Amino acid sequence: MHIILVEDDPQLGIAIQRALERLAYTVSWLRDGREALAALQDQTADLVLLDLGLPGKDGLDVLTEARRMRVGTPVIVMTARDGLDARVRGLDAGADDYLIKPFHLEELAARIRSLTRRAQGLAANRIEAGALSLDLGTSEVAFRGQPVELTRREFSLLQILMERAGRLVRRESLENSLYGLDNAVGSSALEVLVHALRRKLSFDTIQTVRGFGYMIPREPK
């Protein structure tokens, strides 16, 4: 999952980025409201964490303009503006959730999981597809009843494919979610990652649709 973090406080930004990357998220950290609006327009992110008090352009204006341009990316607002009126304006502007600073990183992670479940139509943190199971809360993966140790990006790739089991996931979508705004990633990075994941599961678990992308069957063996 590619998350765009928009936060101008260096200490808080570093803390959030590190915490989410440990949980297997890909995080692109922006510090300016104008940069945030441009990134939202590109719609390469799966979720945006948006501070309101930003240089360049206020976060509420960023959110309002993005929704006016029909940007549907889920947004969690993070702000110290804790008055009822501020919360109502944020939600009415198009925020999907609202988190008051200071907050615990565990709560932020839980809200991200909750919003992810809603976006994918899931009722629980546990995702199952045939012999595969993945727990978003504990980051545990099992295949045929045996635990599987995955790297952060391997876990992210598996999560994306399992959430969409039975459906083709296009290569461009996978690259956006896994690598975000990192332009230094090589053209074969996704193939290498898929190969590594297949070796830890089985080579027929992930199917290649040549020229388009990858998919996991609804009932992989």
N, C-alpha and C positions, 0 to 999 in steps of 0.2 A: 504494500500500500504506500503510495506516494503522498506525503503530507507536506503542504506548504505552511510553514510557520512564519507569521508576520509579527515580529516583536522587536522593539528598539532598545529594550533593556538588555545589555550584554550578559549580565550574570544569569538572568532568568532565561534568556534565549539559549545559552550554552547548556543550562541545566535541563531544559525541556528537550533540546535536540539529543543530548546524550541519553536521557532516560528513554526516549522513544526509539532511538536506534538500538538500544539494548533489547527492546521488545520486537525487533525485526521490522520496524518501519523505515522507509526511506524518507528523510527529512531535508527539504530545501528551506534554508533560513533566509528570510528577507527582513529588512529593517526600515523600509520606507513605504508610505502609502501608495505612491505612484507606481513603484515596482510591483506592489501587491495587486493593483488593478490590472496591470499589464499581464501578470501571471495568471490571474483569474480569467481574463479574456481568452488566453490560450487554451484553457480548460484541460491542462495536462495532469492536474492533481486529482486525487480521489477524495481529499478532504482538506479544508483550510482552517488553521487556528489563527484567529484574527484579533490582535490588540486594537483598541479604539484610539488611544492617544498616540498617534503616529506622526512623525515629521513628513512634510511633503503633502500629505492628504489625510484627513481624519478617517479613521477606520469605518465609522458609520457611513460616511460619504462613499467610501470604497464599496461597501456592501450594497448600498442603495443603487449605485451606478451599475454594479455587476448584475444585480437582479433585474434592473431595467433593460439590460442587454441580454436577458434570458440565460444568464449563466446559472446552471443548476447544481454546481458543485456544493456539497454539504459544507456548512460553515459553523464552527464553534467560536463564539465571541469570548475573549478573555479580557477582562477589564476591572479596574478599581471603581468604576462608576456603578455603585451598588444601590442607587435609589430606584424606587419602583418605576418612575417615569423613564429612566434610562434603560431599564430592562425591557419595558414595553416597547420603547422606540427601537431597540435592537432587534427584538423578535419580529416586530412589524416590518422592519426593513428587510427581513429575509433570513435572519439567523436561525439555524436549526437547534442550537442549544446556547446556553449563556452561563459562563463560569466566572465567579467573582474572585478577584485577587485579594489576598494571597490564597492559594489553594494547594492541596497535596497533589503531587504528581500521580499518585495511585488513583485519585479521583478523576484526573484528566484522562488517564489510560482507560478507566472504566467507561467514561462517557464516549470516548472514541470507539470502544468495542460496541457499546450500545447503538451508536449512530451507524456503525458499520453493519450490525445485524439488521437494523431497520432498512438500510439501503439495499441489502441483499435479500430481504424477506425472511430472515432467520429468526428463530425464537430463542435460541440459546447460544452459549459460547462454543459448544461442541459441534463440529461439522463432521459428517460421516459420508463416505462414498465407497460402497463395497467393503473391501478389507482395510480401507484407510480410515483413520480417525485423526482429527486435529482439534486441539483445545486452545481457543484464543486467549483464555484467561491464564493458563499455565505455560503456554507455548510448547506443549507436549504433543508428539506425533507418534502414532503406532501404526504398524502395517502387519496384517495377519497376526495380531495379538502381541507383537513384539515392539518394544520402544525403538525409535529411530532418531539418531542424533543428526540434526541438520544445522547448517550455518544460517545466519540471519537471512541472507538472500534466498537460500534454498527454501526456508520456511515461508518467506513471503510469496515466492513463486507457487509453492504448493497451496497456500491459502487462497490465492487468486483463482487457481484452476479448480480447487474443490468447491469454492463458493459458486462457481459457474459450471459444475459438473454436468456433462452432457451437451454443453454448448461450446462452440469455437470461441477462443479468446485470441484476438488479432495480435500479431507481433508488436505493432506500434503501441497498443494499449499496455501490453506487458512491459515493454521498455520504459514507457512513461511511469508506470507504477513502481518498477524495480529500481530505476536509475534516476528518475526525476530530472532535474536540470543539469545533471552532470554530463557535459559535452565531451569529456575525456574518455568515455566508455567506448571500447572498440566495437566494430560491427558484428563480431562473432561472439560477443560476451553472452548473449542470451542462449545461443546454441551450447556453449560450454557449460552454462548453468543447468540447462535442461539435461544434458548428458550426465552431469554429476548427480543430479537428483534421481535420474533413472537408475544409476548404479546402486544407489542406496535403497531403492524400492524394487522395481523390476522394469525391464526395458519396454514392456508393453503397457505399463501403467499410464504413461503420457503418450498420446497419439499426435503425430505431426500431420497437419494439413498443409501440404507444400504450397508455398507462395502466399499463405494466409496467416497461419499461427499454430496454436496447440490446443489440445483439449484432454480432459480426463473423462472417460465414460461414466455414466451414472453408477454403474456397478463394476468397477475395475476388479480384476481377479488378483 
